[in-house]
Amino acid sequence: MSLRERKEVQEVLRPFLVRWIPPFAVVWLTIVLWVCAFPPYGVAEGAYIFAVPFCYWAFWKPPLRRYLAAGFLSGFAIWFILLCWLRHVTWLGLTALSVYLAFYFVLWLGAVWWAIPRLENRGFGVRLLG
């Protein structure tokens, strides 16, 4: 592959990588940390840091729709995995409850997306107290 062809490929791939790699990484890391904080895994430290990927991504000022869509996807997957024991009752109930609980996470992420850019250039005391 010549240098010119390589640069053309990089120009095509760069927007894709910048647009889609951070959301996928944030979603997967959040799912792993949050699910591992619950039994049977019992890694309680995951509960302390599960929201860090989304908070860090908010500093990059991603588009709101992509940010909230990633939040909904991760929230749905998290609750679907954690409540999988409900499948013995009903699959529809499991899915509906997972969607319902994912919206709580999305509401919280909307507040994070709104607040973090406003707190970015403030003093330590203001950032600490929010």
C-alpha positions in Angstrom: 0.0 0.0 0.0 1.5 3.3 -1.0 1.8 6.3 1.3 -1.0 8.2 -0.6 -3.4 5.2 -0.3 -2.6 4.9 3.4 -3.3 8.6 4.0 -6.6 8.3 2.2 -7.6 5.4 4.4 -6.6 7.3 7.5 -8.7 10.3 6.4 -11.7 8.0 5.9 -11.2 6.1 9.2 -10.4 9.1 11.5 -13.9 10.6 11.7 -15.3 7.1 12.4 -12.8 6.4 15.1 -13.3 9.8 16.8 -17.1 9.5 16.6 -17.6 5.9 17.7 -14.7 4.6 19.7 -15.2 6.8 22.8 -19.0 5.9 23.1 -18.3 2.2 22.8 -15.4 2.3 25.3 -17.6 4.3 27.8 -20.6 2.0 27.4 -18.6 -1.2 27.9 -16.5 0.1 30.8 -19.6 1.4 32.6 -21.4 -1.9 32.1 -18.5 -3.9 33.4 -17.9 -1.7 36.4 -21.6 -1.5 37.4 -22.4 -5.1 36.9 -19.3 -6.3 38.8 -20.3 -4.2 41.8 -23.3 -6.5 42.3 -23.4 -10.2 43.3 -22.3 -12.7 42.3 -19.1 -10.8 41.4 -19.1 -8.6 44.5 -16.4 -6.1 43.4 -17.8 -3.3 45.5 -15.2 -0.8 44.3 -16.9 -0.8 40.9 -19.8 1.1 42.5 -17.5 3.9 43.4 -16.1 4.4 39.9 -18.8 3.2 37.5 -19.8 6.7 36.4 -16.3 8.0 35.8 -16.2 7.1 32.1 -19.4 9.1 31.4 -18.3 12.0 33.5 -14.9 12.1 31.8 -16.6 11.9 28.4 -18.8 14.8 29.3 -15.6 17.0 29.4 -15.2 16.3 25.7 -18.6 18.0 25.1 -20.1 15.2 23.0 -23.3 15.7 21.1 -26.2 15.4 23.6 -28.1 12.8 21.5 -25.0 10.5 21.2 -24.2 11.0 24.9 -27.8 10.1 26.1 -28.1 7.2 23.5 -24.9 5.7 24.9 -26.3 6.2 28.4 -29.6 4.5 27.5 -27.8 1.6 25.9 -25.5 1.0 28.9 -28.3 1.5 31.4 -30.6 -0.9 29.6 -27.8 -3.5 29.3 -26.9 -3.1 33.0 -30.4 -3.5 34.3 -31.1 -6.4 31.9 -28.1 -8.3 33.1 -28.7 -7.5 36.8 -32.4 -8.4 36.7 -32.0 -11.5 34.4 -33.6 -13.6 37.2 -36.9 -12.1 36.2 -36.8 -14.1 32.9 -38.5 -16.9 34.8 -41.5 -14.6 35.4 -41.7 -12.9 32.0 -39.3 -11.7 29.3 -41.5 -8.8 28.5 -41.5 -7.7 32.1 -37.7 -7.9 32.2 -37.3 -5.9 29.1 -39.9 -3.2 30.1 -38.4 -2.9 33.6 -34.9 -2.5 32.1 -36.1 0.2 29.8 -37.8 2.0 32.7 -34.8 1.9 34.9 -32.4 2.9 32.1 -34.3 6.2 31.8 -33.3 7.1 35.4 -29.7 6.7 34.4 -30.3 8.8 31.3 -31.9 11.6 33.4 -28.8 11.6 35.6 -26.5 11.7 32.6 -28.4 14.7 31.2 -27.7 16.6 34.4 -24.0 15.6 34.2 -23.8 16.7 30.5 -25.3 20.0 31.5 -23.3 20.6 34.7 -19.8 19.5 33.9 -19.0 22.1 31.2 -20.3 24.8 33.5 -18.1 23.6 36.4 -15.0 23.1 34.3 -13.4 26.5 34.8 -14.6 27.1 38.4 -12.6 26.9 41.5 -12.0 23.7 43.5 -14.6 24.6 46.1 -17.4 25.2 43.6 -16.5 22.0 41.7 -16.4 20.0 45.0 -19.8 21.2 46.1 -21.3 21.2 42.6 
